[in-house]
Amino acid sequence: MNKEFLDFRSDTVTKPTPGMLDAMMSAKVGDDVFGEDETVHNLETKMAATFHMEEGLFCPSGTMTNQIGIKCFTNPMDEVICDQTAHVYRYEIGGIAFHSAASVRLLHGERGILTPELIEPEINEDNIHYPNSSLVVLENTVNKGGGACYTLAQIAPIHHLCNVKGLKLHLDGARIFNALVSTGDKAAEYGKYFDGISVCLSKGLGAPVGSVLLGSKQTIAKARKIRKAFGGGMRQAGFLAAAGIYALDHHVDRLKQDHDHAKELSIALARTSYVKSIMPVETNIVIFEVAAGAAQKIADQFKEKGLHCNTTSASTIRLVTHLDLTPEMINRAIDIILHL
Protein backbone atom coordinates (compact mmCIF):
# COMPACT_ATOMS: atom_id res chain seq x y z
CA MET A 1 0.00 0.00 0.00
CA ASN A 2 1.29 3.46 -0.91
CA LYS A 3 2.46 5.43 2.14
CA GLU A 4 0.21 8.32 1.13
CA PHE A 5 -2.84 6.07 0.79
CA LEU A 6 -4.64 4.67 3.83
CA ASP A 7 -7.54 2.59 2.52
CA PHE A 8 -10.39 2.24 5.01
CA ARG A 9 -13.12 1.86 2.36
CA SER A 10 -13.58 -1.87 2.95
CA ASP A 11 -11.85 -5.07 4.01
CA THR A 12 -12.25 -6.24 0.40
CA VAL A 13 -9.31 -4.11 -0.75
CA THR A 14 -6.56 -6.34 0.67
CA LYS A 15 -3.85 -7.98 -1.42
CA PRO A 16 -2.71 -11.61 -0.95
CA THR A 17 0.15 -11.98 1.51
CA PRO A 18 3.42 -13.60 0.36
CA GLY A 19 2.48 -16.85 2.08
CA MET A 20 -0.93 -16.84 0.42
CA LEU A 21 0.62 -16.21 -3.00
CA ASP A 22 2.98 -19.15 -2.46
CA ALA A 23 0.02 -21.38 -1.59
CA MET A 24 -1.86 -20.24 -4.69
CA MET A 25 1.07 -20.85 -7.01
CA SER A 26 1.68 -24.36 -5.70
CA ALA A 27 -1.97 -25.46 -5.73
CA LYS A 28 -2.96 -28.75 -7.32
CA VAL A 29 -5.72 -27.95 -9.79
CA GLY A 30 -8.07 -29.62 -12.23
CA ASP A 31 -11.39 -28.86 -13.92
CA ASP A 32 -13.77 -28.11 -11.07
CA VAL A 33 -16.89 -28.31 -13.26
CA PHE A 34 -15.89 -31.93 -13.85
CA GLY A 35 -15.29 -32.29 -10.11
CA GLU A 36 -11.55 -32.74 -10.66
CA ASP A 37 -10.00 -29.82 -8.77
CA GLU A 38 -8.45 -31.27 -5.63
CA THR A 39 -7.83 -27.92 -3.95
CA VAL A 40 -11.41 -26.72 -4.45
CA HIS A 41 -12.65 -29.99 -2.96
CA ASN A 42 -10.30 -29.55 0.00
CA LEU A 43 -11.56 -26.02 0.65
CA GLU A 44 -15.21 -27.07 0.45
CA THR A 45 -14.60 -30.02 2.77
CA LYS A 46 -12.57 -27.94 5.23
CA MET A 47 -15.19 -25.19 5.44
CA ALA A 48 -18.04 -27.66 5.84
CA ALA A 49 -16.19 -29.41 8.66
CA THR A 50 -15.43 -26.08 10.34
CA PHE A 51 -19.15 -25.27 10.60
CA HIS A 52 -20.23 -28.89 11.09
CA MET A 53 -22.29 -28.97 7.90
CA GLU A 54 -22.43 -31.73 5.32
CA GLU A 55 -21.03 -30.08 2.18
CA GLY A 56 -19.77 -26.84 0.69
CA LEU A 57 -19.78 -25.13 -2.70
CA PHE A 58 -17.05 -22.68 -3.75
CA CYS A 59 -18.35 -19.65 -5.65
CA PRO A 60 -16.81 -16.41 -6.96
CA SER A 61 -18.62 -14.10 -4.52
CA GLY A 62 -20.73 -13.80 -1.42
CA THR A 63 -23.53 -12.31 -3.48
CA MET A 64 -23.61 -15.52 -5.52
CA THR A 65 -23.61 -17.82 -2.49
CA ASN A 66 -26.40 -15.77 -0.88
CA GLN A 67 -28.52 -15.72 -4.01
CA ILE A 68 -28.00 -19.43 -4.67
CA GLY A 69 -28.94 -20.17 -1.07
CA ILE A 70 -32.10 -18.07 -1.30
CA LYS A 71 -33.08 -19.81 -4.53
CA CYS A 72 -32.50 -23.22 -2.93
CA PHE A 73 -34.82 -22.38 -0.03
CA THR A 74 -37.67 -20.58 -1.82
CA ASN A 75 -40.14 -21.02 -4.65
CA PRO A 76 -41.60 -18.29 -6.86
CA MET A 77 -44.20 -16.19 -5.00
CA ASP A 78 -42.61 -17.01 -1.62
CA GLU A 79 -41.48 -14.30 0.78
CA VAL A 80 -38.06 -13.80 2.40
CA ILE A 81 -37.90 -12.20 5.85
CA CYS A 82 -34.83 -10.09 6.65
CA ASP A 83 -33.79 -6.82 8.24
CA GLN A 84 -34.21 -3.68 6.17
CA THR A 85 -30.43 -3.13 6.29
CA ALA A 86 -29.64 -6.64 5.01
CA HIS A 87 -26.98 -6.97 2.32
CA VAL A 88 -29.15 -9.51 0.47
CA TYR A 89 -31.81 -6.80 0.11
CA ARG A 90 -29.84 -3.55 -0.24
CA TYR A 91 -26.66 -4.50 -2.07
CA GLU A 92 -27.42 -7.51 -4.26
CA ILE A 93 -29.16 -5.56 -7.04
CA GLY A 94 -32.63 -6.96 -6.47
CA GLY A 95 -31.38 -10.51 -6.86
CA ILE A 96 -34.11 -11.99 -4.67
CA ALA A 97 -36.74 -10.78 -7.13
CA PHE A 98 -34.66 -11.43 -10.24
CA HIS A 99 -33.36 -14.91 -9.44
CA SER A 100 -36.00 -16.33 -7.11
CA ALA A 101 -39.19 -14.41 -8.00
CA ALA A 102 -39.76 -13.93 -4.27
CA SER A 103 -40.92 -10.89 -2.34
CA VAL A 104 -39.22 -9.49 0.77
CA ARG A 105 -40.64 -8.67 4.19
CA LEU A 106 -38.39 -6.05 5.80
CA LEU A 107 -38.00 -5.79 9.57
CA HIS A 108 -36.36 -3.12 11.71
CA GLY A 109 -33.95 -4.74 14.15
CA GLU A 110 -31.67 -2.87 16.54
CA ARG A 111 -28.54 -2.33 14.41
CA GLY A 112 -29.87 -5.00 12.07
CA ILE A 113 -30.18 -7.72 14.73
CA LEU A 114 -33.47 -9.63 14.49
CA THR A 115 -35.32 -11.40 17.30
CA PRO A 116 -38.12 -14.00 17.37
CA GLU A 117 -40.43 -11.26 18.67
CA LEU A 118 -39.81 -9.22 15.53
CA ILE A 119 -40.04 -12.15 13.14
CA GLU A 120 -43.08 -14.10 14.35
CA PRO A 121 -45.78 -11.44 13.69
CA GLU A 122 -44.46 -11.04 10.12
CA ILE A 123 -44.82 -14.71 9.17
CA ASN A 124 -47.79 -14.89 6.84
CA GLU A 125 -50.72 -17.14 7.60
CA ASP A 126 -51.96 -19.48 4.89
CA ASN A 127 -54.08 -17.07 2.86
CA ILE A 128 -54.65 -16.87 -0.88
CA HIS A 129 -53.72 -13.18 -0.84
CA TYR A 130 -50.34 -13.61 0.86
CA PRO A 131 -47.00 -14.94 -0.32
CA ASN A 132 -45.72 -18.00 1.49
CA SER A 133 -43.21 -17.06 4.21
CA SER A 134 -40.47 -19.60 3.54
CA LEU A 135 -37.09 -18.18 4.57
CA VAL A 136 -35.46 -15.98 7.21
CA VAL A 137 -32.06 -14.47 6.41
CA LEU A 138 -29.71 -13.23 9.13
CA GLU A 139 -26.46 -11.31 8.55
CA ASN A 140 -23.45 -11.78 10.84
CA THR A 141 -21.80 -9.39 11.30
CA VAL A 142 -24.31 -6.71 10.27
CA ASN A 143 -22.54 -4.36 7.86
CA LYS A 144 -25.01 -1.47 8.18
CA GLY A 145 -25.16 -2.09 11.92
CA GLY A 146 -21.50 -1.15 12.31
CA GLY A 147 -20.31 -4.75 12.55
CA ALA A 148 -22.87 -5.77 15.15
CA CYS A 149 -22.75 -9.48 16.07
CA TYR A 150 -25.31 -12.17 16.70
CA THR A 151 -24.38 -14.62 19.42
CA LEU A 152 -25.45 -18.25 19.26
CA ALA A 153 -27.70 -17.53 22.22
CA GLN A 154 -29.58 -15.03 20.02
CA ILE A 155 -29.63 -17.34 17.01
CA ALA A 156 -30.99 -20.42 18.82
CA PRO A 157 -34.51 -19.04 19.51
CA ILE A 158 -34.79 -17.76 15.93
CA HIS A 159 -33.92 -21.25 14.70
CA HIS A 160 -36.54 -22.71 17.03
CA LEU A 161 -39.20 -20.34 15.68
CA CYS A 162 -38.31 -21.19 12.08
CA ASN A 163 -38.43 -24.89 12.88
CA VAL A 164 -41.86 -24.61 14.49
CA LYS A 165 -43.25 -22.48 11.65
CA GLY A 166 -41.67 -24.50 8.85
CA LEU A 167 -39.30 -21.81 7.57
CA LYS A 168 -35.71 -22.26 6.42
CA LEU A 169 -32.92 -20.19 8.01
CA HIS A 170 -30.00 -18.84 5.96
CA LEU A 171 -26.95 -16.95 7.23
CA ASP A 172 -25.17 -14.29 5.24
CA GLY A 173 -21.88 -14.88 7.01
CA ALA A 174 -19.87 -12.36 5.04
CA ARG A 175 -17.89 -11.54 8.19
CA ILE A 176 -18.81 -14.56 10.30
CA PHE A 177 -15.23 -15.10 11.49
CA ASN A 178 -15.16 -11.53 12.81
CA ALA A 179 -18.28 -12.41 14.79
CA LEU A 180 -16.74 -15.62 16.09
CA VAL A 181 -13.57 -13.85 17.23
CA SER A 182 -15.66 -11.17 18.95
CA THR A 183 -18.21 -13.41 20.69
CA GLY A 184 -16.03 -16.43 21.40
CA ASP A 185 -18.70 -18.73 19.96
CA LYS A 186 -17.62 -21.88 18.13
CA ALA A 187 -18.05 -22.22 14.38
CA ALA A 188 -18.96 -25.91 14.74
CA GLU A 189 -22.10 -24.96 16.67
CA TYR A 190 -23.54 -23.04 13.70
CA GLY A 191 -24.35 -26.11 11.63
CA LYS A 192 -27.25 -27.19 13.83
CA TYR A 193 -29.04 -23.86 13.46
CA PHE A 194 -28.83 -22.98 9.76
CA ASP A 195 -30.03 -24.63 6.57
CA GLY A 196 -27.51 -22.60 4.60
CA ILE A 197 -24.45 -20.50 5.45
CA SER A 198 -22.55 -18.20 3.11
CA VAL A 199 -18.95 -17.66 4.24
CA CYS A 200 -16.94 -14.96 2.48
CA LEU A 201 -13.17 -15.39 2.08
CA SER A 202 -12.35 -12.03 0.48
CA LYS A 203 -13.18 -9.71 3.38
CA GLY A 204 -11.48 -9.99 6.76
CA LEU A 205 -9.77 -13.25 5.83
CA GLY A 206 -7.88 -11.49 3.05
CA ALA A 207 -8.33 -13.91 0.12
CA PRO A 208 -8.59 -12.24 -3.30
CA VAL A 209 -11.76 -14.01 -4.45
CA GLY A 210 -14.45 -16.32 -3.26
CA SER A 211 -17.16 -17.48 -0.90
CA VAL A 212 -18.38 -20.90 0.18
CA LEU A 213 -22.03 -21.92 0.51
CA LEU A 214 -22.62 -24.59 3.16
CA GLY A 215 -25.60 -26.87 3.53
CA SER A 216 -26.89 -30.42 3.40
CA LYS A 217 -25.84 -32.79 0.62
CA GLN A 218 -29.24 -32.31 -1.00
CA THR A 219 -29.00 -28.51 -0.79
CA ILE A 220 -25.49 -28.38 -2.24
CA ALA A 221 -26.42 -30.76 -5.08
CA LYS A 222 -29.20 -28.33 -6.02
CA ALA A 223 -26.92 -25.35 -5.46
CA ARG A 224 -24.29 -26.77 -7.80
CA LYS A 225 -26.77 -26.78 -10.67
CA ILE A 226 -27.95 -23.27 -9.82
CA ARG A 227 -24.32 -22.08 -9.73
CA LYS A 228 -23.86 -23.45 -13.24
CA ALA A 229 -26.98 -21.63 -14.42
CA PHE A 230 -25.65 -18.42 -12.82
CA GLY A 231 -22.41 -18.80 -14.80
CA GLY A 232 -20.46 -19.56 -11.64
CA GLY A 233 -18.92 -22.85 -12.70
CA MET A 234 -15.14 -22.32 -12.66
CA ARG A 235 -12.43 -24.51 -14.14
CA GLN A 236 -8.96 -24.50 -12.51
CA ALA A 237 -10.35 -22.64 -9.52
CA GLY A 238 -7.94 -24.33 -7.12
CA PHE A 239 -5.54 -21.41 -7.48
CA LEU A 240 -8.24 -19.29 -5.82
CA ALA A 241 -9.38 -21.96 -3.38
CA ALA A 242 -5.80 -22.32 -2.14
CA ALA A 243 -5.95 -18.71 -0.97
CA GLY A 244 -9.09 -19.55 1.00
CA ILE A 245 -7.45 -22.54 2.68
CA TYR A 246 -4.42 -20.42 3.59
CA ALA A 247 -6.72 -17.73 5.01
CA LEU A 248 -8.55 -20.24 7.20
CA ASP A 249 -5.25 -21.55 8.52
CA HIS A 250 -3.48 -18.24 9.09
CA HIS A 251 -5.84 -15.25 9.12
CA VAL A 252 -8.61 -16.02 11.61
CA ASP A 253 -6.96 -15.37 14.97
CA ARG A 254 -5.39 -12.16 13.70
CA LEU A 255 -8.86 -10.62 13.19
CA LYS A 256 -8.68 -9.46 16.82
CA GLN A 257 -6.02 -6.97 15.75
CA ASP A 258 -8.46 -5.47 13.24
CA HIS A 259 -11.06 -5.19 16.00
CA ASP A 260 -8.55 -3.50 18.30
CA HIS A 261 -7.61 -1.07 15.52
CA ALA A 262 -11.27 -0.21 14.98
CA LYS A 263 -11.68 0.55 18.69
CA GLU A 264 -8.62 2.82 18.56
CA LEU A 265 -10.17 4.74 15.68
CA SER A 266 -13.47 5.10 17.53
CA ILE A 267 -11.69 6.48 20.59
CA ALA A 268 -9.99 9.09 18.41
CA LEU A 269 -13.26 10.00 16.67
CA ALA A 270 -14.92 10.50 20.06
CA ARG A 271 -12.34 13.20 20.84
CA THR A 272 -13.27 15.33 17.82
CA SER A 273 -15.82 18.14 17.61
CA TYR A 274 -17.22 17.13 14.20
CA VAL A 275 -18.42 13.66 15.24
CA LYS A 276 -21.90 13.60 16.77
CA SER A 277 -22.13 9.91 17.63
CA ILE A 278 -20.42 6.55 16.99
CA MET A 279 -22.05 3.13 16.73
CA PRO A 280 -20.71 0.67 19.31
CA VAL A 281 -17.62 -1.00 17.86
CA GLU A 282 -17.71 -4.79 18.18
CA THR A 283 -15.61 -5.89 15.22
CA ASN A 284 -13.77 -4.17 12.35
CA ILE A 285 -16.37 -1.62 11.22
CA VAL A 286 -16.68 1.92 12.57
CA ILE A 287 -19.74 3.96 11.55
CA PHE A 288 -20.00 7.48 12.88
CA GLU A 289 -22.42 10.36 12.50
CA VAL A 290 -21.55 13.92 11.54
CA ALA A 291 -23.71 16.97 10.87
CA ALA A 292 -26.59 16.46 8.44
CA GLY A 293 -25.33 16.69 4.87
CA ALA A 294 -21.67 16.93 5.91
CA ALA A 295 -20.55 13.32 5.44
CA GLN A 296 -19.24 13.62 1.87
CA LYS A 297 -17.41 16.87 2.63
CA ILE A 298 -15.61 15.30 5.60
CA ALA A 299 -14.83 12.14 3.59
CA ASP A 300 -13.34 14.35 0.87
CA GLN A 301 -11.23 16.17 3.47
CA PHE A 302 -9.99 12.82 4.76
CA LYS A 303 -9.10 11.80 1.22
CA GLU A 304 -7.09 14.97 0.65
CA LYS A 305 -4.99 13.97 3.66
CA GLY A 306 -4.55 10.41 2.37
CA LEU A 307 -7.31 8.57 4.27
CA HIS A 308 -9.87 6.97 1.98
CA CYS A 309 -13.29 5.96 3.33
CA ASN A 310 -16.93 5.70 2.26
CA THR A 311 -20.06 7.52 3.34
CA THR A 312 -23.09 5.41 4.23
CA SER A 313 -25.57 8.29 4.17
CA ALA A 314 -25.53 12.07 3.98
CA SER A 315 -24.60 12.15 7.67
CA THR A 316 -22.68 8.92 8.31
CA ILE A 317 -19.20 7.66 7.41
CA ARG A 318 -17.75 4.14 7.57
CA LEU A 319 -14.19 3.05 8.31
CA VAL A 320 -13.23 -0.63 7.94
CA THR A 321 -10.00 -2.11 9.29
CA HIS A 322 -8.21 -5.05 7.70
CA LEU A 323 -4.91 -6.95 7.47
CA ASP A 324 -3.24 -4.47 5.12
CA LEU A 325 -3.42 -1.73 7.78
CA THR A 326 -0.45 -1.85 10.13
CA PRO A 327 -0.34 -0.27 13.61
CA GLU A 328 1.76 2.54 12.14
CA MET A 329 -0.95 3.19 9.55
CA ILE A 330 -3.60 3.26 12.26
CA ASN A 331 -1.58 5.88 14.13
CA ARG A 332 -1.33 7.97 10.98
CA ALA A 333 -5.08 7.68 10.47
CA ILE A 334 -5.69 8.76 14.07
CA ASP A 335 -3.50 11.80 13.49
CA ILE A 336 -5.58 12.72 10.43
CA ILE A 337 -8.82 12.23 12.37
CA LEU A 338 -7.67 14.41 15.24
CA HIS A 339 -6.31 17.19 13.04
CA LEU A 340 -8.93 17.42 10.33
C-alpha positions in Angstrom: 0.0 0.0 0.0 1.3 3.5 -0.9 2.5 5.4 2.1 0.2 8.3 1.1 -2.8 6.1 0.8 -4.6 4.7 3.8 -7.5 2.6 2.5 -10.4 2.2 5.0 -13.1 1.9 2.4 -13.6 -1.9 2.9 -11.8 -5.1 4.0 -12.3 -6.2 0.4 -9.3 -4.1 -0.8 -6.6 -6.3 0.7 -3.8 -8.0 -1.4 -2.7 -11.6 -0.9 0.1 -12.0 1.5 3.4 -13.6 0.4 2.5 -16.9 2.1 -0.9 -16.8 0.4 0.6 -16.2 -3.0 3.0 -19.2 -2.5 0.0 -21.4 -1.6 -1.9 -20.2 -4.7 1.1 -20.8 -7.0 1.7 -24.4 -5.7 -2.0 -25.5 -5.7 -3.0 -28.8 -7.3 -5.7 -27.9 -9.8 -8.1 -29.6 -12.2 -11.4 -28.9 -13.9 -13.8 -28.1 -11.1 -16.9 -28.3 -13.3 -15.9 -31.9 -13.8 -15.3 -32.3 -10.1 -11.5 -32.7 -10.7 -10.0 -29.8 -8.8 -8.4 -31.3 -5.6 -7.8 -27.9 -3.9 -11.4 -26.7 -4.5 -12.7 -30.0 -3.0 -10.3 -29.6 0.0 -11.6 -26.0 0.6 -15.2 -27.1 0.4 -14.6 -30.0 2.8 -12.6 -27.9 5.2 -15.2 -25.2 5.4 -18.0 -27.7 5.8 -16.2 -29.4 8.7 -15.4 -26.1 10.3 -19.1 -25.3 10.6 -20.2 -28.9 11.1 -22.3 -29.0 7.9 -22.4 -31.7 5.3 -21.0 -30.1 2.2 -19.8 -26.8 0.7 -19.8 -25.1 -2.7 -17.1 -22.7 -3.7 -18.3 -19.6 -5.7 -16.8 -16.4 -7.0 -18.6 -14.1 -4.5 -20.7 -13.8 -1.4 -23.5 -12.3 -3.5 -23.6 -15.5 -5.5 -23.6 -17.8 -2.5 -26.4 -15.8 -0.9 -28.5 -15.7 -4.0 -28.0 -19.4 -4.7 -28.9 -20.2 -1.1 -32.1 -18.1 -1.3 -33.1 -19.8 -4.5 -32.5 -23.2 -2.9 -34.8 -22.4 0.0 -37.7 -20.6 -1.8 -40.1 -21.0 -4.6 -41.6 -18.3 -6.9 -44.2 -16.2 -5.0 -42.6 -17.0 -1.6 -41.5 -14.3 0.8 -38.1 -13.8 2.4 -37.9 -12.2 5.9 -34.8 -10.1 6.6 -33.8 -6.8 8.2 -34.2 -3.7 6.2 -30.4 -3.1 6.3 -29.6 -6.6 5.0 -27.0 -7.0 2.3 -29.2 -9.5 0.5 -31.8 -6.8 0.1 -29.8 -3.6 -0.2 -26.7 -4.5 -2.1 -27.4 -7.5 -4.3 -29.2 -5.6 -7.0 -32.6 -7.0 -6.5 -31.4 -10.5 -6.9 -34.1 -12.0 -4.7 -36.7 -10.8 -7.1 -34.7 -11.4 -10.2 -33.4 -14.9 -9.4 -36.0 -16.3 -7.1 -39.2 -14.4 -8.0 -39.8 -13.9 -4.3 -40.9 -10.9 -2.3 -39.2 -9.5 0.8 -40.6 -8.7 4.2 -38.4 -6.0 5.8 -38.0 -5.8 9.6 -36.4 -3.1 11.7 -33.9 -4.7 14.1 -31.7 -2.9 16.5 -28.5 -2.3 14.4 -29.9 -5.0 12.1 -30.2 -7.7 14.7 -33.5 -9.6 14.5 -35.3 -11.4 17.3 -38.1 -14.0 17.4 -40.4 -11.3 18.7 -39.8 -9.2 15.5 -40.0 -12.2 13.1 -43.1 -14.1 14.3 -45.8 -11.4 13.7 -44.5 -11.0 10.1 -44.8 -14.7 9.2 -47.8 -14.9 6.8 -50.7 -17.1 7.6 -52.0 -19.5 4.9 -54.1 -17.1 2.9 -54.7 -16.9 -0.9 -53.7 -13.2 -0.8 -50.3 -13.6 0.9 -47.0 -14.9 -0.3 -45.7 -18.0 1.5 -43.2 -17.1 4.2 -40.5 -19.6 3.5 -37.1 -18.2 4.6 -35.5 -16.0 7.2 -32.1 -14.5 6.4 -29.7 -13.2 9.1 -26.5 -11.3 8.6 -23.5 -11.8 10.8 -21.8 -9.4 11.3 -24.3 -6.7 10.3 -22.5 -4.4 7.9 -25.0 -1.5 8.2 -25.2 -2.1 11.9 -21.5 -1.2 12.3 -20.3 -4.8 12.5 -22.9 -5.8 15.2 -22.7 -9.5 16.1 -25.3 -12.2 16.7 -24.4 -14.6 19.4 -25.4 -18.2 19.3 -27.7 -17.5 22.2 -29.6 -15.0 20.0 -29.6 -17.3 17.0 -31.0 -20.4 18.8 -34.5 -19.0 19.5 -34.8 -17.8 15.9 -33.9 -21.2 14.7 -36.5 -22.7 17.0 -39.2 -20.3 15.7 -38.3 -21.2 12.1 -38.4 -24.9 12.9 -41.9 -24.6 14.5 -43.2 -22.5 11.7 -41.7 -24.5 8.8 -39.3 -21.8 7.6 -35.7 -22.3 6.4 -32.9 -20.2 8.0 -30.0 -18.8 6.0 -27.0 -16.9 7.2 -25.2 -14.3 5.2 -21.9 -14.9 7.0 -19.9 -12.4 5.0 -17.9 -11.5 8.2 -18.8 -14.6 10.3 -15.2 -15.1 11.5 -15.2 -11.5 12.8 -18.3 -12.4 14.8 -16.7 -15.6 16.1 -13.6 -13.9 17.2 -15.7 -11.2 18.9 -18.2 -13.4 20.7 -16.0 -16.4 21.4 -18.7 -18.7 20.0 -17.6 -21.9 18.1 -18.1 -22.2 14.4 -19.0 -25.9 14.7 -22.1 -25.0 16.7 -23.5 -23.0 13.7 -24.4 -26.1 11.6 -27.2 -27.2 13.8 -29.0 -23.9 13.5 -28.8 -23.0 9.8 -30.0 -24.6 6.6 -27.5 -22.6 4.6 -24.5 -20.5 5.5 -22.6 -18.2 3.1 -18.9 -17.7 4.2 -16.9 -15.0 2.5 -13.2 -15.4 2.1 -12.4 -12.0 0.5 -13.2 -9.7 3.4 -11.5 -10.0 6.8 -9.8 -13.2 5.8 -7.9 -11.5 3.1 -8.3 -13.9 0.1 -8.6 -12.2 -3.3 -11.8 -14.0 -4.5 -14.5 -16.3 -3.3 -17.2 -17.5 -0.9 -18.4 -20.9 0.2 -22.0 -21.9 0.5 -22.6 -24.6 3.2 -25.6 -26.9 3.5 -26.9 -30.4 3.4 -25.8 -32.8 0.6 -29.2 -32.3 -1.0 -29.0 -28.5 -0.8 -25.5 -28.4 -2.2 -26.4 -30.8 -5.1 -29.2 -28.3 -6.0 -26.9 -25.3 -5.5 -24.3 -26.8 -7.8 -26.8 -26.8 -10.7 -27.9 -23.3 -9.8 -24.3 -22.1 -9.7 -23.9 -23.4 -13.2 -27.0 -21.6 -14.4 -25.6 -18.4 -12.8 -22.4 -18.8 -14.8 -20.5 -19.6 -11.6 -18.9 -22.8 -12.7 -15.1 -22.3 -12.7 -12.4 -24.5 -14.1 -9.0 -24.5 -12.5 -10.4 -22.6 -9.5 -7.9 -24.3 -7.1 -5.5 -21.4 -7.5 -8.2 -19.3 -5.8 -9.4 -22.0 -3.4 -5.8 -22.3 -2.1 -6.0 -18.7 -1.0 -9.1 -19.6 1.0 -7.5 -22.5 2.7 -4.4 -20.4 3.6 -6.7 -17.7 5.0 -8.6 -20.2 7.2 -5.3 -21.6 8.5 -3.5 -18.2 9.1 -5.8 -15.3 9.1 -8.6 -16.0 11.6 -7.0 -15.4 15.0 -5.4 -12.2 13.7 -8.9 -10.6 13.2 -8.7 -9.5 16.8 -6.0 -7.0 15.7 -8.5 -5.5 13.2 -11.1 -5.2 16.0 -8.5 -3.5 18.3 -7.6 -1.1 15.5 -11.3 -0.2 15.0 -11.7 0.6 18.7 -8.6 2.8 18.6 -10.2 4.7 15.7 -13.5 5.1 17.5 -11.7 6.5 20.6 -10.0 9.1 18.4 -13.3 10.0 16.7 -14.9 10.5 20.1 -12.3 13.2 20.8 -13.3 15.3 17.8 -15.8 18.1 17.6 -17.2 17.1 14.2 -18.4 13.7 15.2 -21.9 13.6 16.8 -22.1 9.9 17.6 -20.4 6.6 17.0 -22.0 3.1 16.7 -20.7 0.7 19.3 -17.6 -1.0 17.9 -17.7 -4.8 18.2 -15.6 -5.9 15.2 -13.8 -4.2 12.3 -16.4 -1.6 11.2 -16.7 1.9 12.6 -19.7 4.0 11.6 -20.0 7.5 12.9 -22.4 10.4 12.5 -21.5 13.9 11.5 -23.7 17.0 10.9 -26.6 16.5 8.4 -25.3 16.7 4.9 -21.7 16.9 5.9 -20.5 13.3 5.4 -19.2 13.6 1.9 -17.4 16.9 2.6 -15.6 15.3 5.6 -14.8 12.1 3.6 -13.3 14.4 0.9 -11.2 16.2 3.5 -10.0 12.8 4.8 -9.1 11.8 1.2 -7.1 15.0 0.7 -5.0 14.0 3.7 -4.6 10.4 2.4 -7.3 8.6 4.3 -9.9 7.0 2.0 -13.3 6.0 3.3 -16.9 5.7 2.3 -20.1 7.5 3.3 -23.1 5.4 4.2 -25.6 8.3 4.2 -25.5 12.1 4.0 -24.6 12.2 7.7 -22.7 8.9 8.3 -19.2 7.7 7.4 -17.8 4.1 7.6 -14.2 3.0 8.3 -13.2 -0.6 7.9 -10.0 -2.1 9.3 -8.2 -5.1 7.7 -4.9 -7.0 7.5 -3.2 -4.5 5.1 -3.4 -1.7 7.8 -0.4 -1.8 10.1 -0.3 -0.3 13.6 1.8 2.5 12.1 -0.9 3.2 9.6 -3.6 3.3 12.3 -1.6 5.9 14.1 -1.3 8.0 11.0 -5.1 7.7 10.5 -5.7 8.8 14.1 -3.5 11.8 13.5 -5.6 12.7 10.4 -8.8 12.2 12.4 -7.7 14.4 15.2 -6.3 17.2 13.0 -8.9 17.4 10.3 
